[in-house]
Amino acid sequence: MSEYISKATPTVIRANSRCTVKIKDNFYSIEYTEERSLPDINEVPYDIDKERQLLWQEVNEVVDDQIDDILQPYKKNS
């Protein structure tokens, strides 16, 4: 199979970020998923690796922000 070169072009990329945090006796699970449609690469050229990296970065930031929101009350009491 290593000789075969795929002719497929991605049309959608999807990323899911999830984290569970324990605060005292409570567990909080935060999850965010985003899906993006890609244009026809023949009409609008793009770099799929950069598109993936940017998508991962953005979904992870959403989860990080949600965790930060949960932790804010505890940070004030420290």
C-alpha positions in Angstrom: 0.0 0.0 0.0 3.0 2.4 0.5 3.2 2.8 -3.3 -0.3 4.1 -3.7 -0.8 7.9 -3.6 -4.3 8.9 -2.6 -6.3 11.0 -5.0 -8.8 12.1 -2.3 -9.0 15.7 -1.2 -10.3 16.5 2.3 -13.6 18.4 2.1 -14.2 18.5 5.9 -11.9 18.6 8.9 -13.1 18.1 12.5 -11.4 18.5 15.8 -12.6 17.5 19.3 -10.9 18.7 22.5 -11.9 17.4 25.9 -10.6 17.8 29.4 -11.8 16.7 32.8 -10.7 18.5 35.9 -11.3 17.7 39.6 -12.0 20.5 41.9 -12.4 19.4 45.5 -15.0 16.6 45.3 -16.4 17.7 41.9 -15.4 16.6 38.4 -16.0 18.9 35.4 -15.8 17.7 31.9 -15.4 20.2 29.1 -15.6 19.3 25.5 -15.7 21.2 22.3 -16.0 20.0 18.7 -15.7 22.1 15.6 -16.1 21.0 12.0 -15.0 23.0 9.0 -15.8 22.6 5.3 -12.9 23.1 3.0 -13.2 24.8 -0.3 -12.3 23.0 -3.5 -8.5 23.1 -3.5 -8.5 23.7 -7.2 -10.5 26.9 -6.8 -9.1 28.1 -3.5 -5.6 26.7 -2.7 -4.9 26.0 1.0 -2.4 24.1 3.1 -4.2 21.2 4.8 -1.6 20.9 7.5 -1.9 24.5 8.5 -5.7 24.3 8.4 -5.5 21.3 10.9 -3.0 23.1 13.2 -5.2 26.2 13.3 -8.3 24.2 14.0 -6.6 22.2 16.8 -5.3 25.4 18.3 -8.7 27.1 18.3 -10.7 24.1 19.7 -8.1 23.7 22.5 -8.3 27.4 23.3 -12.1 27.2 23.7 -11.7 24.3 26.2 -8.8 26.1 28.0 -11.0 29.2 28.3 -13.9 27.2 29.7 -11.6 25.6 32.3 -10.3 29.0 33.3 -13.9 30.2 33.8 -14.6 27.2 36.1 -11.4 27.9 38.1 -11.9 31.7 38.5 -13.8 31.5 41.8 -11.2 29.2 43.3 -8.3 31.5 42.2 -9.9 34.5 44.0 -10.1 32.5 47.2 -6.4 31.5 47.1 
